Amino acid sequence: MQIVGLGLIATFLVVLLKEHKSSVAFLLTVFVGCVIFLFLIDKISEILHMLQKMASDTKINMIYFETILKIVGIAYIAEFAAQISKDAGQGAIASKIELGGKIIILALAIPILTAIIETVIGLIPSS
């Protein structure tokens, strides 16, 4: 409820400020976005601990687990940065941020994709 309330109040203030003080409105948008992110850090930490426990209980290779967490983190950070750029009216920069995030994700995913392909090939009976 705090996040929703903060977001609605900030939206109202940004709409009021946008016509007269657009730079202040943008700074308020960025500030509130960062504050909302800080509110979520505890929840993100809880989720990470729960996922780490699940991974260790199921004996998943931690290298793959850590890679997947990095991929998810990069996706969220790239999306957050792209949205800030879009809010600033910089759609071209936002597109480049999104592209950069996707390329980094693909580079990190290659070892996982390789392991999956090797597993599938190992399951196929040889003639």
C-alpha positions in Angstrom: 0.0 0.0 0.0 2.9 2.3 0.7 4.3 1.8 -2.8 0.9 2.4 -4.4 0.3 5.5 -2.3 3.7 6.9 -3.0 3.3 6.2 -6.7 -0.1 7.9 -6.9 1.0 11.0 -5.0 4.2 11.3 -7.1 2.1 10.9 -10.3 -0.2 13.7 -9.2 2.7 15.9 -8.3 4.5 15.2 -11.6 1.4 16.0 -13.6 1.1 19.3 -11.8 4.8 20.2 -12.1 5.3 19.0 -15.7 3.9 22.1 -17.3 5.9 24.6 -15.3 9.0 22.8 -14.0 9.6 19.8 -16.3 13.1 19.2 -15.0 11.9 19.1 -11.4 9.1 16.7 -12.5 11.6 14.4 -14.1 13.8 14.4 -11.0 10.8 13.6 -8.9 10.0 10.7 -11.2 13.5 9.3 -10.9 13.7 9.9 -7.1 10.3 8.1 -6.5 11.4 5.2 -8.8 14.6 4.8 -6.7 12.6 5.0 -3.4 10.2 2.4 -4.6 13.1 0.2 -5.5 14.6 0.7 -2.1 11.3 -0.4 -0.5 11.5 -3.6 -2.5 15.1 -4.6 -1.5 14.0 -6.5 1.6 11.4 -8.5 -0.4 14.0 -9.2 -3.1 16.4 -10.4 -0.5 13.7 -12.7 1.0 13.0 -14.1 -2.5 16.7 -14.7 -3.2 17.2 -16.5 0.1 14.1 -18.7 -0.6 15.4 -19.5 -4.1 18.9 -20.3 -2.8 17.4 -22.7 -0.2 15.3 -24.4 -2.9 18.3 -24.7 -5.1 20.5 -26.3 -2.4 17.6 -28.6 -1.3 17.2 -29.9 -4.9 21.0 -30.1 -5.4 20.9 -27.8 -8.5 24.3 -26.9 -9.8 24.9 -23.5 -8.1 26.7 -22.1 -11.2 23.5 -22.4 -13.2 21.4 -21.0 -10.4 23.6 -18.0 -10.0 23.6 -17.4 -13.7 19.8 -17.4 -13.8 19.7 -15.0 -10.9 22.1 -12.7 -12.8 20.0 -12.9 -15.9 16.9 -11.9 -14.0 18.7 -9.1 -12.3 20.0 -7.7 -15.5 16.5 -7.9 -17.0 15.0 -5.9 -14.2 17.8 -3.3 -14.1 17.8 -2.8 -17.9 14.0 -2.4 -17.8 14.2 0.1 -14.9 16.9 2.1 -16.8 15.0 2.0 -20.0 11.8 3.2 -18.4 13.7 6.2 -16.8 15.1 7.0 -20.3 11.6 6.8 -21.8 10.2 9.1 -19.0 12.9 11.6 -20.0 11.7 11.4 -23.6 14.8 9.5 -24.7 13.2 6.6 -26.5 16.3 5.9 -28.6 18.5 5.6 -25.6 15.9 3.4 -23.9 16.0 1.1 -26.9 19.8 0.8 -26.8 19.6 0.0 -23.0 17.1 -2.8 -23.8 19.2 -4.1 -26.6 22.3 -4.1 -24.4 20.5 -5.9 -21.6 19.3 -8.6 -24.1 22.8 -9.1 -25.5 24.3 -9.5 -22.0 21.5 -11.9 -21.1 22.2 -14.0 -24.2 25.9 -14.1 -23.4 25.2 -15.3 -19.9 22.7 -17.9 -21.1 25.2 -19.6 -23.5 26.6 -22.0 -20.9 23.1 -23.0 -19.8 22.0 -23.5 -23.4 25.1 -25.6 -24.1 24.3 -27.8 -21.1 20.7 -28.3 -22.2 21.8 -29.2 -25.8 24.4 -31.6 -24.5 21.8 -33.3 -22.3 19.3 -33.6 -25.1 22.0 -35.0 -27.4 22.9 -37.5 -24.7 19.3 -38.7 -24.5 19.1 -39.4 -28.2 20.0 -43.0 -28.9 22.9 -43.4 -31.4 22.4 -45.7 -34.3 
